[in-house]
Amino acid sequence: MVLTRALRGWLAALVITIAALVAAAAEADSLDSFLTELTPADLVPGADGFGPVRSDVPVAPVLKAGETVAYAFLTSDFVGTTGYSGKPIHVVAAIDTDAVLTGVKLVKHSEPIVLIGIPNSKMVKLTESYAGLDLKAEAAAGGDAHDLDIISGATVTIMVIDDSLVRAGIKVARALGLGGLSPVQPDGPKREVDMAREEVADWTTLAGDGSVRRMTLDVGQINTAFEATGDQRAIRRRERGAPDDTFIDMHMALVSVPSIGKSLLGEAEYQNLTSWLKEGEHAILVLGRGSYSFKGSGYVRGGIFDRVQLIQGDASVRFFDRQHKRLGSLATADSPSFAELDLFKIPADAEFDPAEPFRLQLLVQRSVGALERAFLTFDLGYKLPEQYLLPAAPAPKVVEDDTSEAAAKAALWQRIWKDRTVEIGVLAVMLLVLTGVFFFQFQATVNARTFYWFRIGYLTVTLVFLGWYANAQLSVVNLMALAGSLRSGFSWDAFLLDPLVFIQWFAVAAALLFWGRGAYCGWLCPFGALQELTNKIARAFKVPQITLPWGLHERLWPAKYMIFLGLFAVSMVSIPLAETYAEVEPFKTAIILKFVRDWPFVLFAVALLLAGLFIERFYCRYMCPLGAALAIPARVRMFDWLKRYHECGHPCQTCANECPVQAIHPTGEINPNECVNCLHCQVLYQSEAKCPVVIKQLKRRAKTGSPAPDIALGRPPANHPNANRIKVS
């Protein structure tokens, strides 16, 4: 009764909270909503008000004594601002009538760099330092009139912020005619690439006519360039080698142009390229040799190439690992040798025009301390030679293709699945092995010691491979995202982007019909594996184990259902807010980020693991919203697999006492909502040392000399009234 009243009160409070959030959620991630969090003086000193957001250009006048002195804008309204997290980095800035930024505020981001020891305040301070940037000079210099200040460890994030501020600011200035800037007008009719031209040429010809462009920097040039910065720490870190030694010799070609692509790649590799590219996509080939790599190693950790970016006009493209392919060799016999041969895909949504000039910007970095770096940028310009272009048409050709976006998304997830073939294969083997164990659980558990070490080994693979290596930890956030997708228009594409997570969810859905939630929670959950393995270690060191009284235990396990229902209800209003509250799951801290995170998150995860040293799987029992979410549909399971004797629970309590998660009632019934299918009860079911029924039958056999075949096969005696009784765990 008390628990029922408490639950009603909790639900009432939840309803009130959701009602209060509805209005705010409707305004999420818009300029209007962010301006409510700022004061006009944050963007323009002395300003006292904001005007309404304009309908033609998404900017809001910043008012001072009733006069418009600047315009506030949100960078993500004008340019792509996606960083490591895959989500936009939202920055609000104000630009005055002379096209100068008067104030900048970082208002929202989901970047993981703040989770690895870099304080958010440092990012905020650097972002605010862009106040005073003259966008007229930036427009004239192609966005490179200012010095780029980088926070070590957050290179890509800061470059995204820098790029979005400069390019969005220039777009706003041109749209509003600020500082004398006006919209860029095309020089003439739009040019088209001649896709029918397929003549093959050698390297000398391609390099001579500009089909392949080159930038060469030697060690002396790099040292001189760093000396010009005046940074004494960078100057002292001179590059090794003679001044005329090659630092980097970088070449670039637009290989999505048929003639160039077939010449450099060869017919077969060019066909592979065209299969990789979808409608509206292009590709460049970048070649490099020398002591400096244009790729670096950052893409291995974060999936993004932080040393190069493509720039065309006011747009820029950064390349992710899914947009990258290595090339083995060139098809041109007279080409020089290169250490790096790489293809980079330019996505369709970049609005790249192959007929217009563009440049590949190279970031050169030099360590100046244990955690600090100095940076320089160099540009490799490219313009497609005239012979590859069709004659100018009197009017631009407009082709509407409603399927291009869907095709691009499909190509993306297909590419990701192909790149992760090995990981998918390992997961498939894990699932097949686990399925075999469940179907033949009696044979698998016949030897207690063998099964114990098999389980320890399987959980270790789950933790190390699925968790720490592949980051394939399922989360309640996945379910909230699914619910949000169903409301806004379901598409498989977003869920197919992570093949290991997708396959696991498919397997979980099937397993719920056969075995309930335990198939995942007990075997495939990396954090569950971490809890159980650390508890095994604790037991080895004689750490005392705590068994909660059944009455208290029974009242604590509903907590996880309340947590899940609360998160799910909040997700109906605001997915970002629900993701914030979903930090009740320590999965991101302990598994995805491997405890490299701000101390409050680490402290929370470690506290749960410490509790698990004394109460095995403490988090799974009482707090896990994912376990609760899986337990609810698991009620529809179709089969009962775990065997029980009539004596289980009356009087025998062996299984109940040894169940790792106290899922067995004192009366002998197994609660399927709490069971993690560890199969320990099936080991005990056959134990000649612990199961009273088996021991009794062994004694009877010893007296009579009968083989007792039923017991030998792990079944109750044929004349037992419950010989055919089977219950589920």
Stockholm file with secondary structure:
# STOCKHOLM 1.0

chainA/1-729         MVLTRALRGWLAALVITIAALVAAAAEADSLDSFLTELTPADLVPGADGFGPVRSDVPVAPVLKAGETVAYAFLTSDFVGTTGYSGKPIHVVAAIDTDAVLTGVKLVKHSEPIVLIGIPNSKMVKLTESYAGLDLKAEAAAGGDAHDLDIISGATVTIMVIDDSLVRAGIKVARALGLGGLSPVQPDGPKREVDMAREEVADWTTLAGDGSVRRMTLDVGQINTAFEATGDQRAIRRRERGAPDDTFIDMHMALVSVPSIGKSLLGEAEYQNLTSWLKEGEHAILVLGRGSYSFKGSGYVRGGIFDRVQLIQGDASVRFFDRQHKRLGSLATADSPSFAELDLFKIPADAEFDPAEPFRLQLLVQRSVGALERAFLTFDLGYKLPEQYLLPAAPAPKVVEDDTSEAAAKAALWQRIWKDRTVEIGVLAVMLLVLTGVFFFQFQATVNARTFYWFRIGYLTVTLVFLGWYANAQLSVVNLMALAGSLRSGFSWDAFLLDPLVFIQWFAVAAALLFWGRGAYCGWLCPFGALQELTNKIARAFKVPQITLPWGLHERLWPAKYMIFLGLFAVSMVSIPLAETYAEVEPFKTAIILKFVRDWPFVLFAVALLLAGLFIERFYCRYMCPLGAALAIPARVRMFDWLKRYHECGHPCQTCANECPVQAIHPTGEINPNECVNCLHCQVLYQSEAKCPVVIKQLKRRAKTGSPAPDIALGRPPANHPNANRIKVS
#=GR chainA/1-729 SS CHHHHHHHHHHHHHHHHHHHHHHHHHTTTSHHHHHTTSCHHHHSTTCCEECCCCSSSSEEEEEETTEEEEEEEEGGGTSCCBCTTSSBCEEEEEEETTSBEEEEEEEECCCGGGGTTCCHHHHHHHHHTTTTCBHHHHHHTTTCSSCCCCCTTCHHHHHHHHHHHHHHHHHHHHHHTGGGCCCCCCSSSCCCBCTTCCCCCCHHHHHHHTSEEEEEEEHHHHHHHHHHHTCHHHHHSCCSSCTTSEEEEEEEEETTSHHHHHHHHCHHHHHHHHHHCCTTCEEEEEEEESSSCSSCSHHHHHSBCCSEEEEETTEEECCBGGGEEECCCCSCTTCCCCSEEEEEEECGGGCCCTTSCEEEEEEEEEECSSSCEEEEEEEEEECCCGGGBCCCCSSCCCCCCTTHHHHHHHHHHHHHHHHTHHHHHHHHHHHHHHHHHHHTHHHHTSSHHHHHHHHHHHHHHIIIIIIIITCCCCCHHHHHHHHHHHHHCCCSHHHHTSHHHHHHHHHHHHHHHHTTTHHHHTTTCHHHHHHHHHHHHHHHTTCCCCCCCHHHHHHHTTHHHHHHHHHHHHHHHCHHHHHHHGGGSTHIIIIISTTCSCHHHHHHHHHHHHHHHHSTTHHHHHTCHHHHHHHTGGGGCCCCCCBCCTTBTTTBCHHHHHCTTCCBCTTSCBCTTTCCCCCHHHHHHTCTTTCHHHHHHHHHHHHHCCCCHHHHTTCCCTTSTTTTCBCCC
#=GC SS_cons         CHHHHHHHHHHHHHHHHHHHHHHHHHTTTSHHHHHTTSCHHHHSTTCCEECCCCSSSSEEEEEETTEEEEEEEEGGGTSCCBCTTSSBCEEEEEEETTSBEEEEEEEECCCGGGGTTCCHHHHHHHHHTTTTCBHHHHHHTTTCSSCCCCCTTCHHHHHHHHHHHHHHHHHHHHHHTGGGCCCCCCSSSCCCBCTTCCCCCCHHHHHHHTSEEEEEEEHHHHHHHHHHHTCHHHHHSCCSSCTTSEEEEEEEEETTSHHHHHHHHCHHHHHHHHHHCCTTCEEEEEEEESSSCSSCSHHHHHSBCCSEEEEETTEEECCBGGGEEECCCCSCTTCCCCSEEEEEEECGGGCCCTTSCEEEEEEEEEECSSSCEEEEEEEEEECCCGGGBCCCCSSCCCCCCTTHHHHHHHHHHHHHHHHTHHHHHHHHHHHHHHHHHHHTHHHHTSSHHHHHHHHHHHHHHIIIIIIIITCCCCCHHHHHHHHHHHHHCCCSHHHHTSHHHHHHHHHHHHHHHHTTTHHHHTTTCHHHHHHHHHHHHHHHTTCCCCCCCHHHHHHHTTHHHHHHHHHHHHHHHCHHHHHHHGGGSTHIIIIISTTCSCHHHHHHHHHHHHHHHHSTTHHHHHTCHHHHHHHTGGGGCCCCCCBCCTTBTTTBCHHHHHCTTCCBCTTSCBCTTTCCCCCHHHHHHTCTTTCHHHHHHHHHHHHHCCCCHHHHTTCCCTTSTTTTCBCCC
//
